[in-house]
Amino acid sequence: MRDLQIREGQNVKVFQKVAEGKRERNVAFSGKVVKVRGIGVNKSITVKQLLDGIVVDRIFPLASPTITKLEIVEEKKKPSRKKSASKKATKRKKIK
């Protein structure tokens, strides 16, 4: 799990161990990776999910013992900022 190549724009499902009284259960949190920070043990990801019209952001440290499983559901490329800059440049050229 720790050697996965996680990038921004991917849809992931994070399974986290939650203790409720004497019992433990796995809770899934699925959403889009917004931010990847850190290197090695300090690496963490921010996952954004839409729940009943409310946007929820959660930060998961990848080295946490409570994370039991991490699945990459769908892999998409994050849109490049260069494309939007080139679109603006072409629009300016067309106007003039």
SULZIRA-V554931 format. One record per pair of residues at least 24 apart in sequence whose C-alpha atoms are under 7 Angstrom apart, sorted by sequence separation. I is the first residue (numbers start at 0). J is the second residue. If there is no record, write none. Layout:
i=I j=J
i=I j=J
This chain:
i=8 j=32
i=7 j=32
i=8 j=33
i=7 j=33
i=7 j=34
i=7 j=35
i=6 j=35
i=16 j=65
i=15 j=65
i=16 j=66
i=15 j=66
i=16 j=67
i=14 j=66
i=15 j=67
i=14 j=67
i=14 j=68
i=13 j=68
i=14 j=69
i=13 j=69
i=12 j=69
i=13 j=70
i=12 j=70
i=11 j=70
i=12 j=71
i=1 j=61
i=11 j=71
i=12 j=72
i=10 j=71
i=11 j=72
i=10 j=72
i=10 j=73
i=9 j=73
i=10 j=74
i=9 j=74
i=9 j=75
i=8 j=75
i=0 j=68
i=8 j=76
i=0 j=69
i=8 j=77
i=7 j=77
